[in-house]
Amino acid sequence: MYKHILVPVDGSTASMAAIDKAAGLARAYGVPVTAIFVIDPYPFTGVGADFAYGQDQYLNAARAEAGAAIEAANQRLQAAGVQVDSRVVESHAVWRGILEAAGAVGADLIVMGSHGRRGLEKLVLGSVAQSVLSHTKIDALVVRAS
């Protein structure tokens, strides 16, 4: 049924649950998985003394975080016997980077974790999963962290 699964990761418990679900589906369908980490190169605005984190420092920290999350995803998928490719992409909106990556690799299923934010926290931080679901043209499976 599916030919290629895309799994966005961020190192969280929710994304690791999505990795496990994607691994099971990939084994069942005999398909490869691409794990991605999306870095938003401009996640904040600020000037002057209030601008505590410079752009270079932010990108270095984000790339280090991405490397650790991708490595954990690769190890988990390989241990499950799944063919895995991984990449780090940059996009000005994480959901947009996920959808662009899905198109680039030819994914026909996105499996992603959800932190389950509600109320004010969801309003302030947003929901990447909800944005992906609102804009995708391919199947998506959202895995709730327990």
N, CA, C and O atoms as CSV, one atom per row, in Angstrom:
chain,resi,resn,atom,element,x,y,z
A,1,MET,N,N,0.817,-1.185,0.000
A,1,MET,CA,C,0.000,0.000,0.000
A,1,MET,C,C,0.865,1.256,0.000
A,1,MET,O,O,0.707,2.107,-0.875
A,2,TYR,N,N,1.774,1.387,0.961
A,2,TYR,CA,C,2.670,2.539,0.995
A,2,TYR,C,C,4.010,2.147,0.409
A,2,TYR,O,O,4.415,0.986,0.467
A,3,LYS,N,N,4.707,3.151,-0.170
A,3,LYS,CA,C,5.990,2.886,-0.805
A,3,LYS,C,C,7.161,3.561,-0.105
A,3,LYS,O,O,8.306,3.134,-0.254
A,4,HIS,N,N,6.872,4.632,0.672
A,4,HIS,CA,C,7.951,5.357,1.346
A,4,HIS,C,C,7.346,6.144,2.509
A,4,HIS,O,O,6.346,6.843,2.348
A,5,ILE,N,N,7.962,6.020,3.670
A,5,ILE,CA,C,7.465,6.683,4.880
A,5,ILE,C,C,8.442,7.774,5.295
A,5,ILE,O,O,9.655,7.562,5.315
A,6,LEU,N,N,7.906,8.932,5.623
A,6,LEU,CA,C,8.693,10.040,6.152
A,6,LEU,C,C,8.361,10.213,7.624
A,6,LEU,O,O,7.191,10.239,8.006
A,7,VAL,N,N,9.403,10.333,8.455
A,7,VAL,CA,C,9.197,10.539,9.886
A,7,VAL,C,C,9.985,11.770,10.332
A,7,VAL,O,O,11.215,11.733,10.373
A,8,PRO,N,N,9.291,12.856,10.666
A,8,PRO,CA,C,9.982,14.009,11.240
A,8,PRO,C,C,10.339,13.708,12.699
A,8,PRO,O,O,9.524,13.163,13.442
A,9,VAL,N,N,11.557,14.064,13.099
A,9,VAL,CA,C,11.988,13.814,14.475
A,9,VAL,C,C,12.500,15.097,15.101
A,9,VAL,O,O,12.970,16.004,14.414
A,10,ASP,N,N,12.396,15.152,16.423
A,10,ASP,CA,C,12.949,16.293,17.162
A,10,ASP,C,C,13.627,15.836,18.453
A,10,ASP,O,O,14.000,16.660,19.288
A,11,GLY,N,N,13.784,14.529,18.614
A,11,GLY,CA,C,14.439,13.996,19.802
A,11,GLY,C,C,13.518,13.785,20.986
A,11,GLY,O,O,13.950,13.289,22.026
A,12,SER,N,N,12.261,14.153,20.843
A,12,SER,CA,C,11.306,14.044,21.946
A,12,SER,C,C,10.752,12.627,22.078
A,12,SER,O,O,10.924,11.792,21.190
A,13,THR,N,N,10.092,12.376,23.192
A,13,THR,CA,C,9.406,11.106,23.410
A,13,THR,C,C,8.356,10.875,22.327
A,13,THR,O,O,8.184,9.753,21.850
A,14,ALA,N,N,7.662,11.931,21.946
A,14,ALA,CA,C,6.625,11.814,20.911
A,14,ALA,C,C,7.224,11.390,19.575
A,14,ALA,O,O,6.658,10.541,18.886
A,15,SER,N,N,8.357,11.969,19.205
A,15,SER,CA,C,8.942,11.590,17.917
A,15,SER,C,C,9.526,10.181,17.964
A,15,SER,O,O,9.548,9.492,16.944
A,16,MET,N,N,9.996,9.745,19.127
A,16,MET,CA,C,10.492,8.369,19.231
A,16,MET,C,C,9.342,7.370,19.138
A,16,MET,O,O,9.511,6.278,18.595
A,17,ALA,N,N,8.183,7.733,19.661
A,17,ALA,CA,C,6.999,6.878,19.504
A,17,ALA,C,C,6.616,6.786,18.030
A,17,ALA,O,O,6.205,5.726,17.558
A,18,ALA,N,N,6.751,7.889,17.306
A,18,ALA,CA,C,6.462,7.884,15.868
A,18,ALA,C,C,7.464,7.008,15.119
A,18,ALA,O,O,7.097,6.310,14.173
A,19,ILE,N,N,8.734,7.043,15.544
A,19,ILE,CA,C,9.761,6.184,14.929
A,19,ILE,C,C,9.370,4.716,15.086
A,19,ILE,O,O,9.446,3.943,14.131
A,20,ASP,N,N,8.950,4.338,16.295
A,20,ASP,CA,C,8.560,2.947,16.540
A,20,ASP,C,C,7.365,2.544,15.674
A,20,ASP,O,O,7.342,1.444,15.122
A,21,LYS,N,N,6.381,3.423,15.553
A,21,LYS,CA,C,5.203,3.126,14.722
A,21,LYS,C,C,5.608,3.027,13.254
A,21,LYS,O,O,5.156,2.127,12.546
A,22,ALA,N,N,6.457,3.949,12.791
A,22,ALA,CA,C,6.923,3.927,11.400
A,22,ALA,C,C,7.722,2.660,11.112
A,22,ALA,O,O,7.612,2.090,10.026
A,23,ALA,N,N,8.527,2.218,12.077
A,23,ALA,CA,C,9.313,0.993,11.892
A,23,ALA,C,C,8.404,-0.204,11.694
A,23,ALA,O,O,8.650,-1.038,10.822
A,24,GLY,N,N,7.355,-0.293,12.496
A,24,GLY,CA,C,6.402,-1.397,12.340
A,24,GLY,C,C,5.714,-1.369,10.993
A,24,GLY,O,O,5.560,-2.408,10.353
A,25,LEU,N,N,5.299,-0.191,10.556
A,25,LEU,CA,C,4.651,-0.067,9.244
A,25,LEU,C,C,5.629,-0.372,8.112
A,25,LEU,O,O,5.265,-1.031,7.138
A,26,ALA,N,N,6.857,0.100,8.235
A,26,ALA,CA,C,7.868,-0.137,7.202
A,26,ALA,C,C,8.168,-1.625,7.063
A,26,ALA,O,O,8.319,-2.132,5.952
A,27,ARG,N,N,8.251,-2.319,8.188
A,27,ARG,CA,C,8.467,-3.779,8.127
A,27,ARG,C,C,7.275,-4.472,7.481
A,27,ARG,O,O,7.445,-5.371,6.657
A,28,ALA,N,N,6.079,-4.059,7.852
A,28,ALA,CA,C,4.863,-4.691,7.318
A,28,ALA,C,C,4.743,-4.499,5.809
A,28,ALA,O,O,4.343,-5.419,5.096
A,29,TYR,N,N,5.087,-3.312,5.322
A,29,TYR,CA,C,4.955,-3.013,3.893
A,29,TYR,C,C,6.249,-3.229,3.118
A,29,TYR,O,O,6.248,-3.173,1.888
A,30,GLY,N,N,7.348,-3.473,3.818
A,30,GLY,CA,C,8.635,-3.667,3.156
A,30,GLY,C,C,9.115,-2.416,2.444
A,30,GLY,O,O,9.599,-2.478,1.314
A,31,VAL,N,N,8.977,-1.268,3.121
A,31,VAL,CA,C,9.327,0.008,2.494
A,31,VAL,C,C,10.388,0.749,3.304
A,31,VAL,O,O,10.559,0.489,4.495
A,32,PRO,N,N,11.102,1.674,2.654
A,32,PRO,CA,C,12.106,2.462,3.377
A,32,PRO,C,C,11.474,3.613,4.149
A,32,PRO,O,O,10.337,4.015,3.901
A,33,VAL,N,N,12.256,4.124,5.094
A,33,VAL,CA,C,11.851,5.268,5.908
A,33,VAL,C,C,12.908,6.358,5.760
A,33,VAL,O,O,14.109,6.086,5.755
A,34,THR,N,N,12.443,7.582,5.642
A,34,THR,CA,C,13.342,8.736,5.709
A,34,THR,C,C,13.012,9.496,6.981
A,34,THR,O,O,11.872,9.911,7.191
A,35,ALA,N,N,14.023,9.675,7.832
A,35,ALA,CA,C,13.872,10.468,9.052
A,35,ALA,C,C,14.435,11.849,8.774
A,35,ALA,O,O,15.528,11.983,8.224
A,36,ILE,N,N,13.685,12.880,9.155
A,36,ILE,CA,C,14.169,14.240,8.939
A,36,ILE,C,C,14.075,15.053,10.223
A,36,ILE,O,O,13.247,14.785,11.093
A,37,PHE,N,N,14.935,16.038,10.315
A,37,PHE,CA,C,14.881,17.040,11.371
A,37,PHE,C,C,14.836,18.371,10.644
A,37,PHE,O,O,15.683,18.644,9.793
A,38,VAL,N,N,13.865,19.193,10.966
A,38,VAL,CA,C,13.721,20.491,10.307
A,38,VAL,C,C,14.211,21.586,11.244
A,38,VAL,O,O,13.750,21.712,12.379
A,39,ILE,N,N,15.151,22.369,10.744
A,39,ILE,CA,C,15.650,23.533,11.472
A,39,ILE,C,C,15.010,24.773,10.870
A,39,ILE,O,O,15.066,24.991,9.660
A,40,ASP,N,N,14.407,25.576,11.720
A,40,ASP,CA,C,13.901,26.878,11.302
A,40,ASP,C,C,15.046,27.860,11.501
A,40,ASP,O,O,15.397,28.152,12.644
A,41,PRO,N,N,15.650,28.388,10.418
A,41,PRO,CA,C,16.823,29.240,10.585
A,41,PRO,C,C,16.530,30.595,11.225
A,41,PRO,O,O,17.448,31.266,11.697
A,42,TYR,N,N,15.270,31.000,11.246
A,42,TYR,CA,C,14.906,32.288,11.838
A,42,TYR,C,C,13.714,32.119,12.762
A,42,TYR,O,O,12.636,32.630,12.459
A,43,PRO,N,N,13.869,31.414,13.890
A,43,PRO,CA,C,12.713,31.125,14.740
A,43,PRO,C,C,12.327,32.257,15.675
A,43,PRO,O,O,11.331,32.158,16.391
A,44,PHE,N,N,13.089,33.311,15.677
A,44,PHE,CA,C,12.846,34.373,16.633
A,44,PHE,C,C,13.199,35.708,16.008
A,44,PHE,O,O,13.886,35.767,14.988
A,45,THR,N,N,12.732,36.760,16.618
A,45,THR,CA,C,13.140,38.103,16.218
A,45,THR,C,C,13.580,38.845,17.457
A,45,THR,O,O,13.074,38.585,18.549
A,46,GLY,N,N,14.483,39.733,17.309
A,46,GLY,CA,C,14.951,40.502,18.445
A,46,GLY,C,C,16.133,41.351,18.045
A,46,GLY,O,O,16.849,41.037,17.094
A,47,VAL,N,N,16.330,42.423,18.773
A,47,VAL,CA,C,17.460,43.301,18.492
A,47,VAL,C,C,18.059,43.789,19.800
A,47,VAL,O,O,17.433,43.708,20.856
A,48,GLY,N,N,19.269,44.291,19.713
A,48,GLY,CA,C,19.898,44.919,20.861
A,48,GLY,C,C,20.244,43.941,21.966
A,48,GLY,O,O,20.497,42.762,21.718
A,49,ALA,N,N,20.250,44.448,23.187
A,49,ALA,CA,C,20.649,43.661,24.351
A,49,ALA,C,C,19.700,42.506,24.632
A,49,ALA,O,O,20.091,41.529,25.270
A,50,ASP,N,N,18.444,42.605,24.161
A,50,ASP,CA,C,17.475,41.531,24.387
A,50,ASP,C,C,17.718,40.336,23.475
A,50,ASP,O,O,17.131,39.271,23.666
A,51,PHE,N,N,18.589,40.518,22.480
A,51,PHE,CA,C,18.878,39.463,21.523
A,51,PHE,C,C,20.012,38.617,22.079
A,51,PHE,O,O,21.175,38.791,21.716
A,52,ALA,N,N,19.642,37.675,22.989
A,52,ALA,CA,C,20.642,36.957,23.773
A,52,ALA,C,C,21.406,35.900,22.986
A,52,ALA,O,O,22.528,35.550,23.354
A,53,TYR,N,N,20.829,35.397,21.930
A,53,TYR,CA,C,21.427,34.292,21.193
A,53,TYR,C,C,21.670,34.735,19.759
A,53,TYR,O,O,20.707,34.989,19.035
A,54,GLY,N,N,22.900,34.836,19.329
A,54,GLY,CA,C,23.200,35.228,17.960
A,54,GLY,C,C,22.808,34.139,16.975
A,54,GLY,O,O,22.675,32.971,17.341
A,55,GLN,N,N,22.628,34.530,15.732
A,55,GLN,CA,C,22.199,33.601,14.685
A,55,GLN,C,C,23.169,32.425,14.523
A,55,GLN,O,O,22.734,31.278,14.419
A,56,ASP,N,N,24.463,32.698,14.502
A,56,ASP,CA,C,25.453,31.621,14.339
A,56,ASP,C,C,25.402,30.641,15.497
A,56,ASP,O,O,25.451,29.428,15.290
A,57,GLN,N,N,25.306,31.159,16.717
A,57,GLN,CA,C,25.237,30.285,17.880
A,57,GLN,C,C,23.965,29.445,17.849
A,57,GLN,O,O,23.984,28.256,18.167
A,58,TYR,N,N,22.869,30.075,17.464
A,58,TYR,CA,C,21.601,29.339,17.364
A,58,TYR,C,C,21.710,28.208,16.349
A,58,TYR,O,O,21.343,27.070,16.644
A,59,LEU,N,N,22.215,28.515,15.154
A,59,LEU,CA,C,22.303,27.481,14.113
A,59,LEU,C,C,23.250,26.357,14.521
A,59,LEU,O,O,22.977,25.192,14.233
A,60,ASN,N,N,24.347,26.679,15.179
A,60,ASN,CA,C,25.256,25.633,15.654
A,60,ASN,C,C,24.572,24.725,16.666
A,60,ASN,O,O,24.706,23.502,16.604
A,61,ALA,N,N,23.842,25.324,17.596
A,61,ALA,CA,C,23.114,24.527,18.597
A,61,ALA,C,C,22.016,23.702,17.934
A,61,ALA,O,O,21.812,22.544,18.297
A,62,ALA,N,N,21.310,24.281,16.970
A,62,ALA,CA,C,20.234,23.564,16.283
A,62,ALA,C,C,20.792,22.393,15.480
A,62,ALA,O,O,20.192,21.318,15.453
A,63,ARG,N,N,21.926,22.592,14.829
A,63,ARG,CA,C,22.532,21.501,14.050
A,63,ARG,C,C,23.018,20.375,14.963
A,63,ARG,O,O,22.916,19.201,14.607
A,64,ALA,N,N,23.542,20.724,16.133
A,64,ALA,CA,C,23.963,19.697,17.092
A,64,ALA,C,C,22.758,18.909,17.588
A,64,ALA,O,O,22.811,17.683,17.684
A,65,GLU,N,N,21.679,19.605,17.903
A,65,GLU,CA,C,20.440,18.941,18.334
A,65,GLU,C,C,19.899,18.050,17.223
A,65,GLU,O,O,19.446,16.934,17.479
A,66,ALA,N,N,19.948,18.544,15.996
A,66,ALA,CA,C,19.474,17.768,14.847
A,66,ALA,C,C,20.295,16.495,14.678
A,66,ALA,O,O,19.746,15.418,14.446
A,67,GLY,N,N,21.610,16.628,14.797
A,67,GLY,CA,C,22.476,15.456,14.648
A,67,GLY,C,C,22.177,14.387,15.677
A,67,GLY,O,O,22.141,13.199,15.354
A,68,ALA,N,N,21.963,14.799,16.908
A,68,ALA,CA,C,21.660,13.832,17.972
A,68,ALA,C,C,20.312,13.158,17.729
A,68,ALA,O,O,20.187,11.946,17.905
A,69,ALA,N,N,19.312,13.922,17.329
A,69,ALA,CA,C,17.978,13.353,17.084
A,69,ALA,C,C,17.994,12.402,15.890
A,69,ALA,O,O,17.380,11.336,15.937
A,70,ILE,N,N,18.687,12.781,14.831
A,70,ILE,CA,C,18.773,11.935,13.635
A,70,ILE,C,C,19.537,10.647,13.950
A,70,ILE,O,O,19.146,9.567,13.507
A,71,GLU,N,N,20.612,10.758,14.707
A,71,GLU,CA,C,21.387,9.566,15.079
A,71,GLU,C,C,20.537,8.597,15.890
A,71,GLU,O,O,20.575,7.390,15.650
A,72,ALA,N,N,19.769,9.113,16.847
A,72,ALA,CA,C,18.890,8.251,17.649
A,72,ALA,C,C,17.839,7.581,16.769
A,72,ALA,O,O,17.541,6.399,16.940
A,73,ALA,N,N,17.283,8.333,15.835
A,73,ALA,CA,C,16.280,7.764,14.925
A,73,ALA,C,C,16.897,6.687,14.043
A,73,ALA,O,O,16.314,5.616,13.874
A,74,ASN,N,N,18.072,6.959,13.481
A,74,ASN,CA,C,18.753,5.973,12.635
A,74,ASN,C,C,19.014,4.680,13.396
A,74,ASN,O,O,18.748,3.590,12.889
A,75,GLN,N,N,19.532,4.801,14.606
A,75,GLN,CA,C,19.835,3.617,15.399
A,75,GLN,C,C,18.581,2.796,15.675
A,75,GLN,O,O,18.598,1.570,15.567
A,76,ARG,N,N,17.509,3.468,16.027
A,76,ARG,CA,C,16.267,2.770,16.359
A,76,ARG,C,C,15.681,2.071,15.130
A,76,ARG,O,O,15.223,0.932,15.218
A,77,LEU,N,N,15.699,2.754,13.993
A,77,LEU,CA,C,15.152,2.166,12.766
A,77,LEU,C,C,16.030,1.023,12.265
A,77,LEU,O,O,15.511,-0.010,11.840
A,78,GLN,N,N,17.338,1.190,12.307
A,78,GLN,CA,C,18.239,0.117,11.875
A,78,GLN,C,C,18.107,-1.098,12.781
A,78,GLN,O,O,18.128,-2.232,12.302
A,79,ALA,N,N,17.973,-0.876,14.080
A,79,ALA,CA,C,17.794,-1.987,15.021
A,79,ALA,C,C,16.501,-2.740,14.738
A,79,ALA,O,O,16.397,-3.933,15.024
A,80,ALA,N,N,15.516,-2.044,14.177
A,80,ALA,CA,C,14.244,-2.681,13.823
A,80,ALA,C,C,14.315,-3.358,12.461
A,80,ALA,O,O,13.337,-3.956,12.013
A,81,GLY,N,N,15.474,-3.269,11.799
A,81,GLY,CA,C,15.641,-3.923,10.504
A,81,GLY,C,C,15.022,-3.161,9.341
A,81,GLY,O,O,14.632,-3.756,8.336
A,82,VAL,N,N,14.933,-1.842,9.483
A,82,VAL,CA,C,14.303,-1.012,8.465
A,82,VAL,C,C,15.373,-0.258,7.682
A,82,VAL,O,O,16.335,0.251,8.257
A,83,GLN,N,N,15.194,-0.194,6.358
A,83,GLN,CA,C,16.078,0.614,5.531
A,83,GLN,C,C,15.782,2.078,5.813
A,83,GLN,O,O,14.642,2.525,5.680
A,84,VAL,N,N,16.820,2.832,6.206
A,84,VAL,CA,C,16.608,4.217,6.619
A,84,VAL,C,C,17.567,5.164,5.919
A,84,VAL,O,O,18.741,4.857,5.714
A,85,ASP,N,N,17.041,6.307,5.561
A,85,ASP,CA,C,17.814,7.433,5.074
A,85,ASP,C,C,17.469,8.579,6.013
A,85,ASP,O,O,16.382,8.595,6.591
A,86,SER,N,N,18.354,9.516,6.171
A,86,SER,CA,C,18.038,10.638,7.057
A,86,SER,C,C,18.632,11.909,6.488
A,86,SER,O,O,19.585,11.890,5.709
A,87,ARG,N,N,18.038,13.006,6.901
A,87,ARG,CA,C,18.521,14.313,6.456
A,87,ARG,C,C,18.072,15.400,7.410
A,87,ARG,O,O,17.077,15.268,8.122
A,88,VAL,N,N,18.831,16.468,7.400
A,88,VAL,CA,C,18.477,17.673,8.135
A,88,VAL,C,C,18.150,18.718,7.090
A,88,VAL,O,O,18.932,18.949,6.168
A,89,VAL,N,N,16.998,19.351,7.232
A,89,VAL,CA,C,16.570,20.370,6.275
A,89,VAL,C,C,16.301,21.679,7.007
A,89,VAL,O,O,16.012,21.689,8.203
A,90,GLU,N,N,16.400,22.776,6.274
A,90,GLU,CA,C,16.078,24.083,6.831
A,90,GLU,C,C,14.843,24.617,6.132
A,90,GLU,O,O,14.712,24.526,4.911
A,91,SER,N,N,13.946,25.170,6.918
A,91,SER,CA,C,12.731,25.771,6.378
A,91,SER,C,C,12.232,26.816,7.364
A,91,SER,O,O,12.421,26.679,8.573
A,92,HIS,N,N,11.597,27.855,6.848
A,92,HIS,CA,C,11.114,28.936,7.710
A,92,HIS,C,C,9.861,28.565,8.483
A,92,HIS,O,O,9.406,29.339,9.325
A,93,ALA,N,N,9.313,27.431,8.221
A,93,ALA,CA,C,8.223,26.874,9.029
A,93,ALA,C,C,8.451,25.373,9.056
A,93,ALA,O,O,8.627,24.754,8.007
A,94,VAL,N,N,8.448,24.787,10.233
A,94,VAL,CA,C,8.759,23.360,10.356
A,94,VAL,C,C,7.788,22.531,9.537
A,94,VAL,O,O,8.211,21.612,8.836
A,95,TRP,N,N,6.498,22.830,9.606
A,95,TRP,CA,C,5.509,22.047,8.851
A,95,TRP,C,C,5.787,22.120,7.355
A,95,TRP,O,O,5.621,21.128,6.645
A,96,ARG,N,N,6.206,23.280,6.875
A,96,ARG,CA,C,6.501,23.440,5.454
A,96,ARG,C,C,7.722,22.602,5.066
A,96,ARG,O,O,7.744,21.989,3.998
A,97,GLY,N,N,8.731,22.578,5.929
A,97,GLY,CA,C,9.914,21.753,5.677
A,97,GLY,C,C,9.570,20.273,5.611
A,97,GLY,O,O,10.130,19.535,4.801
A,98,ILE,N,N,8.645,19.841,6.466
A,98,ILE,CA,C,8.207,18.441,6.460
A,98,ILE,C,C,7.546,18.111,5.126
A,98,ILE,O,O,7.860,17.091,4.512
A,99,LEU,N,N,6.639,18.962,4.678
A,99,LEU,CA,C,5.929,18.702,3.427
A,99,LEU,C,C,6.862,18.769,2.225
A,99,LEU,O,O,6.723,17.977,1.292
A,100,GLU,N,N,7.804,19.695,2.232
A,100,GLU,CA,C,8.776,19.776,1.137
A,100,GLU,C,C,9.648,18.522,1.105
A,100,GLU,O,O,9.933,17.987,0.034
A,101,ALA,N,N,10.064,18.062,2.267
A,101,ALA,CA,C,10.880,16.841,2.330
A,101,ALA,C,C,10.087,15.633,1.859
A,101,ALA,O,O,10.622,14.771,1.162
A,102,ALA,N,N,8.812,15.564,2.235
A,102,ALA,CA,C,7.972,14.448,1.789
A,102,ALA,C,C,7.917,14.397,0.265
A,102,ALA,O,O,8.021,13.323,-0.328
A,103,GLY,N,N,7.756,15.547,-0.360
A,103,GLY,CA,C,7.745,15.600,-1.819
A,103,GLY,C,C,9.087,15.233,-2.421
A,103,GLY,O,O,9.150,14.528,-3.429
A,104,ALA,N,N,10.165,15.710,-1.803
A,104,ALA,CA,C,11.510,15.459,-2.329
A,104,ALA,C,C,11.881,13.983,-2.311
A,104,ALA,O,O,12.562,13.507,-3.220
A,105,VAL,N,N,11.443,13.250,-1.287
A,105,VAL,CA,C,11.808,11.830,-1.193
A,105,VAL,C,C,10.739,10.914,-1.770
A,105,VAL,O,O,10.935,9.700,-1.840
A,106,GLY,N,N,9.612,11.481,-2.185
A,106,GLY,CA,C,8.531,10.667,-2.743
A,106,GLY,C,C,7.757,9.903,-1.688
A,106,GLY,O,O,7.242,8.817,-1.956
A,107,ALA,N,N,7.671,10.459,-0.493
A,107,ALA,CA,C,6.937,9.784,0.581
A,107,ALA,C,C,5.437,9.815,0.291
A,107,ALA,O,O,4.903,10.794,-0.228
A,108,ASP,N,N,4.785,8.726,0.640
A,108,ASP,CA,C,3.325,8.691,0.504
A,108,ASP,C,C,2.655,8.492,1.864
A,108,ASP,O,O,1.442,8.293,1.938
A,109,LEU,N,N,3.448,8.548,2.941
A,109,LEU,CA,C,2.920,8.511,4.294
A,109,LEU,C,C,3.865,9.287,5.210
A,109,LEU,O,O,5.081,9.093,5.177
A,110,ILE,N,N,3.290,10.164,6.022
A,110,ILE,CA,C,4.041,10.877,7.055
A,110,ILE,C,C,3.588,10.322,8.396
A,110,ILE,O,O,2.395,10.309,8.698
A,111,VAL,N,N,4.540,9.865,9.197
A,111,VAL,CA,C,4.240,9.394,10.548
A,111,VAL,C,C,4.951,10.344,11.497
A,111,VAL,O,O,6.177,10.450,11.478
A,112,MET,N,N,4.178,11.034,12.326
A,112,MET,CA,C,4.800,12.009,13.213
A,112,MET,C,C,4.199,11.988,14.598
A,112,MET,O,O,3.035,11.634,14.789
A,113,GLY,N,N,5.003,12.370,15.548
A,113,GLY,CA,C,4.551,12.422,16.926
A,113,GLY,C,C,3.857,13.733,17.224
A,113,GLY,O,O,4.042,14.732,16.529
A,114,SER,N,N,3.048,13.705,18.282
A,114,SER,CA,C,2.379,14.916,18.758
A,114,SER,C,C,2.633,15.034,20.253
A,114,SER,O,O,2.546,14.057,20.996
A,115,HIS,N,N,2.943,16.235,20.668
A,115,HIS,CA,C,3.182,16.491,22.090
A,115,HIS,C,C,1.876,16.617,22.858
A,115,HIS,O,O,1.873,16.551,24.087
A,116,GLY,N,N,0.762,16.797,22.145
A,116,GLY,CA,C,-0.532,16.881,22.801
A,116,GLY,C,C,-0.749,18.173,23.568
A,116,GLY,O,O,-1.415,18.193,24.603
A,117,ARG,N,N,-0.173,19.259,23.043
A,117,ARG,CA,C,-0.374,20.551,23.717
A,117,ARG,C,C,-1.829,20.968,23.629
A,117,ARG,O,O,-2.530,20.660,22.665
A,118,ARG,N,N,-2.266,21.680,24.665
A,118,ARG,CA,C,-3.648,22.157,24.700
A,118,ARG,C,C,-3.690,23.576,25.227
A,118,ARG,O,O,-2.720,24.076,25.797
A,119,GLY,N,N,-4.809,24.202,25.030
A,119,GLY,CA,C,-5.071,25.508,25.623
A,119,GLY,C,C,-4.079,26.572,25.212
A,119,GLY,O,O,-3.714,26.678,24.042
A,120,LEU,N,N,-3.641,27.365,26.185
A,120,LEU,CA,C,-2.758,28.493,25.930
A,120,LEU,C,C,-1.410,28.048,25.367
A,120,LEU,O,O,-0.845,28.715,24.500
A,121,GLU,N,N,-0.898,26.924,25.858
A,121,GLU,CA,C,0.376,26.420,25.359
A,121,GLU,C,C,0.287,26.143,23.860
A,121,GLU,O,O,1.218,26.467,23.123
A,122,LYS,N,N,-0.816,25.548,23.395
A,122,LYS,CA,C,-0.993,25.271,21.974
A,122,LYS,C,C,-1.136,26.573,21.195
A,122,LYS,O,O,-0.600,26.711,20.095
A,123,LEU,N,N,-1.855,27.517,21.769
A,123,LEU,CA,C,-2.047,28.803,21.116
A,123,LEU,C,C,-0.720,29.533,20.933
A,123,LEU,O,O,-0.468,30.102,19.871
A,124,VAL,N,N,0.120,29.520,21.948
A,124,VAL,CA,C,1.400,30.228,21.901
A,124,VAL,C,C,2.419,29.475,21.055
A,124,VAL,O,O,3.090,30.076,20.216
A,125,LEU,N,N,2.541,28.182,21.264
A,125,LEU,CA,C,3.576,27.401,20.590
A,125,LEU,C,C,3.125,26.833,19.251
A,125,LEU,O,O,3.961,26.505,18.409
A,126,GLY,N,N,1.818,26.714,19.042
A,126,GLY,CA,C,1.326,26.145,17.799
A,126,GLY,C,C,1.433,24.640,17.801
A,126,GLY,O,O,1.900,24.036,18.767
A,127,SER,N,N,1.003,24.055,16.736
A,127,SER,CA,C,1.071,22.611,16.597
A,127,SER,C,C,1.585,22.276,15.207
A,127,SER,O,O,0.899,22.507,14.212
A,128,VAL,N,N,2.785,21.733,15.142
A,128,VAL,CA,C,3.352,21.331,13.859
A,128,VAL,C,C,2.486,20.242,13.239
A,128,VAL,O,O,2.193,20.278,12.044
A,129,ALA,N,N,2.078,19.274,14.058
A,129,ALA,CA,C,1.254,18.173,13.541
A,129,ALA,C,C,-0.043,18.708,12.927
A,129,ALA,O,O,-0.453,18.275,11.850
A,130,GLN,N,N,-0.677,19.642,13.615
A,130,GLN,CA,C,-1.926,20.191,13.092
A,130,GLN,C,C,-1.689,20.929,11.776
A,130,GLN,O,O,-2.501,20.822,10.857
A,131,SER,N,N,-0.603,21.665,11.676
A,131,SER,CA,C,-0.287,22.371,10.432
A,131,SER,C,C,-0.007,21.394,9.297
A,131,SER,O,O,-0.451,21.614,8.170
A,132,VAL,N,N,0.722,20.323,9.579
A,132,VAL,CA,C,0.976,19.307,8.555
A,132,VAL,C,C,-0.340,18.700,8.092
A,132,VAL,O,O,-0.580,18.577,6.891
A,133,LEU,N,N,-1.196,18.319,9.042
A,133,LEU,CA,C,-2.479,17.723,8.684
A,133,LEU,C,C,-3.336,18.673,7.860
A,133,LEU,O,O,-4.074,18.236,6.977
A,134,SER,N,N,-3.244,19.958,8.140
A,134,SER,CA,C,-4.051,20.945,7.424
A,134,SER,C,C,-3.575,21.185,5.995
A,134,SER,O,O,-4.356,21.608,5.143
A,135,HIS,N,N,-2.301,20.918,5.731
A,135,HIS,CA,C,-1.741,21.268,4.425
A,135,HIS,C,C,-1.311,20.090,3.562
A,135,HIS,O,O,-1.055,20.275,2.372
A,136,THR,N,N,-1.225,18.903,4.111
A,136,THR,CA,C,-0.702,17.779,3.335
A,136,THR,C,C,-1.727,17.213,2.355
A,136,THR,O,O,-2.936,17.265,2.579
A,137,LYS,N,N,-1.200,16.679,1.276
A,137,LYS,CA,C,-2.040,15.998,0.282
A,137,LYS,C,C,-1.834,14.484,0.343
A,137,LYS,O,O,-2.478,13.733,-0.388
A,138,ILE,N,N,-0.923,14.041,1.229
A,138,ILE,CA,C,-0.674,12.607,1.380
A,138,ILE,C,C,-1.149,12.152,2.747
A,138,ILE,O,O,-1.464,12.971,3.610
A,139,ASP,N,N,-1.199,10.857,2.939
A,139,ASP,CA,C,-1.652,10.310,4.221
A,139,ASP,C,C,-0.691,10.704,5.341
A,139,ASP,O,O,0.518,10.816,5.142
A,140,ALA,N,N,-1.265,10.907,6.509
A,140,ALA,CA,C,-0.478,11.241,7.691
A,140,ALA,C,C,-1.037,10.498,8.884
A,140,ALA,O,O,-2.251,10.370,9.043
A,141,LEU,N,N,-0.144,10.015,9.715
A,141,LEU,CA,C,-0.503,9.322,10.935
A,141,LEU,C,C,0.149,10.070,12.088
A,141,LEU,O,O,1.367,10.243,12.112
A,142,VAL,N,N,-0.655,10.508,13.033
A,142,VAL,CA,C,-0.142,11.229,14.199
A,142,VAL,C,C,-0.138,10.269,15.383
A,142,VAL,O,O,-1.156,9.658,15.708
A,143,VAL,N,N,1.021,10.146,16.017
A,143,VAL,CA,C,1.220,9.249,17.137
A,143,VAL,C,C,1.328,10.084,18.403
A,143,VAL,O,O,2.210,10.936,18.517
A,144,ARG,N,N,0.438,9.843,19.348
A,144,ARG,CA,C,0.475,10.566,20.619
A,144,ARG,C,C,1.488,9.923,21.543
A,144,ARG,O,O,1.553,8.699,21.663
A,145,ALA,N,N,2.278,10.762,22.193
A,145,ALA,CA,C,3.210,10.262,23.198
A,145,ALA,C,C,2.415,9.840,24.431
A,145,ALA,O,O,1.443,10.496,24.804
A,146,SER,N,N,2.831,8.750,25.054
A,146,SER,CA,C,2.090,8.287,26.235
A,146,SER,C,C,2.656,8.834,27.502
A,146,SER,O,O,2.146,8.540,28.583
